[in-house]
């Protein structure tokens, strides 16, 4: 995992409701719909993971951490296997509550 080796910051981004705006099998998006994109706070895996993990354990822990951060930013119906992890966690100082969502309006078709 590149972020583990390089120490690069990770910015979690959660996007919800794209399936309602542009359903599978449709050639064009539905007019009037909107998707929600939430951007979380950047973090570095080295600051969040316990020291001394072997490579395989570090990859698994990093993946779980990233997915939990993304799950906290999407609507509940999109969380999948990480739904229970999000509701049971309380935000830590390294992971504040998500900020206001940026909601893109579809372009005018007129």
C-alpha positions as a Markdown table, in Angstrom:
| # | Residue | x | y | z |
|---|---|---|---|---|
| 1 | Unk | 0.0 | 0.0 | 0.0 |
| 2 | Unk | 1.6 | 3.2 | -1.2 |
| 3 | Unk | 0.3 | 5.4 | 1.7 |
| 4 | Unk | 2.0 | 3.1 | 4.2 |
| 5 | Unk | 5.4 | 3.2 | 2.5 |
| 6 | Unk | 5.4 | 6.9 | 1.5 |
| 7 | Unk | 3.7 | 8.4 | 4.5 |
| 8 | Unk | 1.4 | 10.4 | 2.2 |
| 9 | Unk | -1.7 | 11.9 | 3.8 |
| 10 | Unk | -5.0 | 10.2 | 3.0 |
| 11 | Unk | -8.1 | 12.3 | 2.4 |
| 12 | Unk | -11.2 | 10.2 | 2.8 |
| 13 | Unk | -14.1 | 11.1 | 0.5 |
| 14 | Unk | -17.6 | 9.7 | 0.7 |
| 15 | Unk | -20.0 | 9.9 | -2.2 |
| 16 | Unk | -23.7 | 9.0 | -1.7 |
| 17 | Unk | -26.7 | 8.6 | -3.9 |
| 18 | Unk | -25.0 | 8.4 | -7.3 |
| 19 | Unk | -27.1 | 5.2 | -7.9 |
| 20 | Unk | -30.3 | 7.3 | -7.6 |
| 21 | Unk | -29.0 | 10.0 | -9.9 |
| 22 | Unk | -27.6 | 7.7 | -12.5 |
| 23 | Unk | -29.1 | 4.2 | -12.1 |
| 24 | Unk | -27.3 | 1.2 | -13.5 |
| 25 | Unk | -28.4 | 0.6 | -17.1 |
| 26 | Unk | -29.5 | 4.1 | -17.8 |
| 27 | Unk | -27.7 | 6.0 | -20.6 |
| 28 | Unk | -28.2 | 9.4 | -19.0 |
| 29 | Unk | -28.7 | 10.6 | -15.4 |
| 30 | Unk | -32.1 | 11.4 | -14.0 |
| 31 | Unk | -32.9 | 15.2 | -14.1 |
| 32 | Unk | -33.3 | 16.9 | -10.8 |
| 33 | Unk | -31.4 | 14.3 | -8.7 |
| 34 | Unk | -28.3 | 15.1 | -6.6 |
| 35 | Unk | -25.5 | 13.2 | -5.1 |
| 36 | Unk | -23.7 | 14.1 | -1.9 |
| 37 | Unk | -20.0 | 14.3 | -1.5 |
| 38 | Unk | -18.4 | 14.7 | 1.9 |
| 39 | Unk | -14.7 | 15.2 | 2.4 |
| 40 | Unk | -13.1 | 14.1 | 5.7 |
| 41 | Unk | -10.0 | 15.4 | 7.4 |
| 42 | Unk | -6.7 | 14.2 | 6.0 |
| 43 | Unk | -4.7 | 11.8 | 8.1 |
| 44 | Unk | -1.4 | 9.7 | 7.9 |
| 45 | Unk | -1.5 | 6.0 | 8.5 |
| 46 | Unk | 1.7 | 6.2 | 10.5 |
| 47 | Unk | 0.0 | 8.5 | 13.0 |
| 48 | Unk | -3.0 | 6.2 | 13.4 |
| 49 | Unk | -1.7 | 2.6 | 13.3 |
| 50 | Unk | 0.0 | 0.9 | 16.2 |
| 51 | Unk | 3.8 | 0.6 | 15.9 |
| 52 | Unk | 5.4 | -2.8 | 15.2 |
| 53 | Unk | 2.8 | -4.4 | 12.9 |
| 54 | Unk | 4.1 | -6.8 | 10.3 |
| 55 | Unk | 3.4 | -5.9 | 6.7 |
| 56 | Unk | 0.3 | -8.0 | 6.3 |
| 57 | Unk | -1.3 | -6.9 | 9.6 |
| 58 | Unk | -0.4 | -3.2 | 8.7 |
| 59 | Unk | -2.2 | -3.5 | 5.3 |
| 60 | Unk | -5.3 | -5.0 | 6.9 |
| 61 | Unk | -5.4 | -2.4 | 9.7 |
| 62 | Unk | -4.8 | 0.4 | 7.2 |
| 63 | Unk | -7.6 | -0.8 | 4.9 |
| 64 | Unk | -10.0 | -1.1 | 7.9 |
| 65 | Unk | -9.1 | 2.4 | 9.1 |
| 66 | Unk | -9.6 | 4.0 | 5.6 |
| 67 | Unk | -12.9 | 2.2 | 5.1 |
| 68 | Unk | -14.2 | 3.2 | 8.5 |
| 69 | Unk | -13.3 | 6.8 | 7.7 |
| 70 | Unk | -15.1 | 6.6 | 4.4 |
| 71 | Unk | -18.1 | 4.9 | 5.9 |
| 72 | Unk | -18.5 | 7.7 | 8.4 |
| 73 | Unk | -18.9 | 10.1 | 5.5 |
| 74 | Unk | -21.5 | 8.2 | 3.4 |
| 75 | Unk | -25.2 | 7.7 | 4.0 |
| 76 | Unk | -26.0 | 4.7 | 6.2 |
| 77 | Unk | -27.4 | 2.6 | 3.3 |
| 78 | Unk | -23.9 | 2.8 | 1.6 |
| 79 | Unk | -21.8 | 1.6 | 4.5 |
| 80 | Unk | -22.1 | -2.1 | 3.9 |
| 81 | Unk | -19.8 | -4.2 | 6.1 |
| 82 | Unk | -18.6 | -1.1 | 7.9 |
| 83 | Unk | -22.0 | 0.1 | 9.2 |
| 84 | Unk | -21.6 | -1.5 | 12.6 |
| 85 | Unk | -18.1 | -0.1 | 13.0 |
| 86 | Unk | -19.3 | 3.5 | 12.4 |
| 87 | Unk | -22.2 | 3.5 | 14.7 |
| 88 | Unk | -20.2 | 1.9 | 17.6 |
| 89 | Unk | -17.3 | 4.4 | 17.2 |
| 90 | Unk | -17.2 | 7.8 | 18.7 |
| 91 | Unk | -15.1 | 10.4 | 16.8 |
| 92 | Unk | -11.6 | 10.9 | 18.0 |
| 93 | Unk | -9.6 | 14.2 | 17.9 |
| 94 | Unk | -7.9 | 12.8 | 14.8 |
| 95 | Unk | -11.3 | 12.3 | 13.2 |
| 96 | Unk | -13.7 | 15.1 | 13.8 |
| 97 | Unk | -17.3 | 15.0 | 12.9 |
| 98 | Unk | -17.7 | 15.4 | 9.1 |
| 99 | Unk | -18.2 | 19.0 | 7.9 |
| 100 | Unk | -21.2 | 20.2 | 5.9 |
| 101 | Unk | -21.8 | 18.3 | 2.8 |
| 102 | Unk | -21.1 | 19.7 | -0.6 |
| 103 | Unk | -24.1 | 19.0 | -2.8 |
| 104 | Unk | -23.6 | 19.6 | -6.5 |
| 105 | Unk | -26.6 | 20.8 | -8.3 |
| 106 | Unk | -27.2 | 19.3 | -11.8 |
| 107 | Unk | -26.7 | 21.7 | -14.7 |
| 108 | Unk | -29.7 | 23.4 | -16.2 |
| 109 | Unk | -30.9 | 21.5 | -19.2 |
| 110 | Unk | -32.9 | 24.5 | -20.6 |
